């Protein structure tokens, strides 16, 4: 090693420190540029061994959970969901639904028709229940207190921050007759639809515990890994979340091609599933399932499980309304044929749109997805959905829930529009591609639903929790249609290309992280370069509506003067299209003052004039164009119709001179 004289030692040290400092700054800047949000969240690892007796409809099992408290908080209690206790007379789900049904909206009972008043009529043998016993933490039995669908566990020792504990319990349950999502013997004849079937640990996040009672609507869960072993009579085929780990011991179409299936002796089989990095687990079972599968890209196989029971389907058809029967020319046989065709082709239809779905909404992160006949309609779960029919609308809607809920994991009990609304928007977009309808606005039905809601007296802010909407109509139109409108209108505000970038960046940053509305709008602001807190405040937090109109036209100083009026209560930026007698067009773009910026031009073929921002405090706004009034043929506010203006009659003015 060479020696350095004292004359040069200090300067060399200073230069070295400067170099290190510069390198550190560069590294930190690079990491900050590519970093994803680092919000803490809890983690679980379930191991569940369960046995189902088809003769008694009883379920027994053992469950262990490794639970990581990644929060900075000390936990003195924990909570479990026991969903099936809702399927008992006088439960919160029963009473709430009957109370809603006592109101008549649009000539019908305003309840969830799949529930109606069915729960109060269940006999003890038809009801559902779930019980937990021998609840332990680190081997010590804990005290518990039951609150219908919520079990509170009072811990004898707190769970300290940044520590892990082992939670164990025995449980038993009775599978209810099918009423809502889970149950036995649905109207199409599926024996068991096993949703919400296990004791599910409630989520704890930066807002605290979320022991949301099961009243009827949305869910929230802890990210983690599931190892589920299901023992059942070997005549039954099982479809489930996750990957079957012993396919060559099971068969039923799961086995490796060419493998010889070696089932265990006896009358039952134990199916072993693993589902990594999910927040729920579903399964269904029936002795007559048909299982088909299709590899649609490297690392991803999709499955379908269904059965065709003509007698059950014809009985279902008999319960249809006259308008629904007319869709099948009043023929039950035609309904059965269409139903069978839909299931036989479900994988091809799903696969046809999958490349677009990944390009538009981000990569699907798991190795399998299953379309499973069961439940009471369409309901999303990790790597799977429970369906009745397999029409285009429901298969694309439920599969898109893999992005907007299953990968993002939003608390949909609090923010259901971030789940259902975003999914509805994607479904509408995909169906427009499926049907090749280039003339119809893909989100038209969503806007029509929102307008109907906004003009009723039933609209509530999107901040309303899912179970607390005062009407089913208000919930459906707000969460699905207004939620879809929110996205499409965001594209109007920021530009369609920016909306596409927003959605991809939102998925990239927030997958597996439980995002909330603020997280979404912050992504939208960063991508678009526009301030959007006003849009969040008005369209999510209030029920104020948009209504702009053309007030007057005149000529002044050889220039065309156009005055607009804000008739509504919500401010917006405006695209105003002017069409002239010579066929030329010009777009006047009026930014909303609160945006502090402009969206990019969306059509380079049309000349665009960027006007001064419109301040929301001013009811009138005037702009000018260097053309003659007599040259003008028409003026139209928002020709794209993406702005949710509730009164479009005053948006367009045709001139006949």
Buried (B, 14 or more C-beta within 10 A) or exposed (E): EEEEEEEEEEEEEEEEEEEEEEEEEEEEEEEEEEEEEEBBBBBBBBBBBBBBBBEEBBBBBBBBBBBBBBBEBEBEBBBBBBBBBBBBEEBBBBBBBBEBBEBEBEEEBBBBEBBBEBBBEBEEEBBBBBBBEEBBBBEEEBEBEEEBBBBBBEBEEBBEEEEBBEBBBBBBBBBBBBBBBBBBBBBBBBBBBBBBBBBBBBBBBEEEBBBBBBBBBBBBBBBBBBBBBBBBBBEBBBBBBBBBBBBBBBBBBBBEEEEEEEEEEEEBBBBBBBBBBBBBBBBBBBEBBBBBBBEBEEEBBBBBBBBBBBEBBEBBBEEBEEEEBEEBEEEBEBBBBBBBEBBBEBBEBBBBBBEEBBEBBBBBBBEBBBBBBBBBBBBBBBBBBBBBBBBBBBBBBBBBBBBBBBBBBBBBBBBBBBBBBBBBBBBBBBBBBBEEEEEEBBBEBBBEBBBBBBEBEBBBEBEBBBBEBEBBBBBBBBBBBBBBBBBBBBBBBBBBEBBBBBBBBBBEBBBBBBBBBEBBBBBBBEBBBBBBEBBBBBBBEBBBBBBBBBBEBEBEEEBBBBEBBBBBEBBBBBBBBBBBEEEEBBBBBBBBBBBEBBBBBBEEEBEBBEBEBBEBEEEEBEBBBEBEBEBBBBBBBBBBBBBBBBBBEBBBBEBEE
